[in-house]
């Protein structure tokens, strides 16, 4: 296969994955047909999609794998950075947030899969999320903080909800906050909040907000 043809194949595959990620996040695995995804991706028919993915399950798993694998790498690298500079500035958190802003359907997709009672979806989610959870737990175990070992799993789950929960519940936040939670101002506020929260939870010096600084100087 020529380099150009190979590039086009990858591009078509990514377009399919983008369409599938959006549809699965909106309506779940059972609520979406392969025909709809093929149409969203601009394919002529379902047969064109099956050229890239064996079946609907293979497509669903590819969507999750594409979304989670880069995040696992970010978590692994965050552990290396933390050991090199324990009082780091959490650049890994910026990378993770930038990734979730770019793939904002992913947290909703994971949340929807977790609420589904399908044995297949629960099995897939467990297989896909366990490495993410295991790497995150390993990083927390390597960081000197105020938590006992048996408390770290709860801390890991809490951090997941702090980071992913915001993006998984943007529709609710839109109603409650009366502003676009995915707008630049709201996202920057959330970024700052997460850095302060992470700093406090890990026992590092809290990052003071501009409001607190103004109150001190008053």
Buried (B, 14 or more C-beta within 10 A) or exposed (E): EEEEEEEEEEEBBEBBBBBBBBBBBEEBBEEBEBEBBBBBBEBEEBEBBBEBBEEBEEBBBBBBEBBBEEBBEBBBBBBEBBEEEEEBEBEBBBBBBEBBBEBBBBBBBBBBBEEBEEEEBEEBBEEBBEBBBEBBBBBBEEBEBEBEEEEBEEBBEEBBEBBBEBBBBBEEBBEEEEEEBBEEEBBEBBBEBBBBBBBEBBEBEEBEEEEEEEEEEE
